[in-house]
Amino acid sequence: MRDLEQDRRYANTLARGLKILRAFRPSDNGLGNLEISERTGIPRSTVSRLTFTLCALGYLTHGRHFDKYRLGPAALALGNIASAAFGFVTVASPIMQALANKVNALVGVAIQDDGNMLIVKTWRPEGSGTIWLDVGYRMPVMTSSSGIAYLGALSREEREKLETLLSVEAAEMCEEVWDYHRSQLRRLGYACVCEDVRYSRAINAVATPFRPSEIGEPVSIFCGANVDDLSNARIHEQVGPELVQAVDKLKALTGHAVSAVASA
């Protein structure tokens, strides 16, 4: 992002408007201008102008005078159109639901969005009463299993593009992490983050990349659960290999039998 902002073709106002839309989470019961400003880092006066415009275009709604902003019908329509483009999810559903039931863990799809991994689809074990991560949850690229599986699948050119979206600190270590997890993916077929660098000590996960034809970059398909239910030993003995087998089935059914890891 740092380099993009210096590009004369970069529309900063548009980028800020989209950043506001990204600030909303499934658990929110509306956001005020101050909350949006705090989440995005955009000055409150600028947020006020942008939320007014987004409301006028239908991307946000705003009720009574003291009510908060919520995503509007235009955003919902755009989201539905985008979801329809992920045709592989329909094919994946029975495979991933069976996997979730077999390993008793959450299975999901995460995509890279503005330098984070965003969960866009989940399958829960049938009959599970546990609180799980859900659609809309964001995870850091460098310290989540979904993130490193995505990163390890990238080509050098794709990785350099990702670096522009990361913090300076993350970008500096990106090449080393990329190189390590490319090797891990080629050796094991899956990737997982070590406990000492994992962004959440309460959740453990394993992930593998998949390159759908509908979009121009890989997605991560992951299995995750509380650390008490998903130890590192269980990841390597059962869950990781089962995840790879499930994604191999998906590749066969969608005609993407080649490795999701870029050659260079």
Buried (B, 14 or more C-beta within 10 A) or exposed (E): EEEEEEEEEEEEEEEBBBBBBBBBEEEBEBBBBEBBBBBBEBEEEBBBBBBEBBBEEBBBBBEEEEEBBBBBEBBEEBEEEEEEEBEBBEBBEEBBBBBBBBBBBBBBBBBBEEBBBBBBBBBBBEEBEEEBBBEEBBBBBBBBBBBBBBBBBBBEEBBBBBBEBBEEEBBEEBEEBBEBBBEBBEEBBBBBBEEEEBBBEEBBBBBBBBBBEBEEBBBBBBBBBBBEEBEBEBBBEBBBBBBBEBBBBBBEBBEBEEBBBBEE
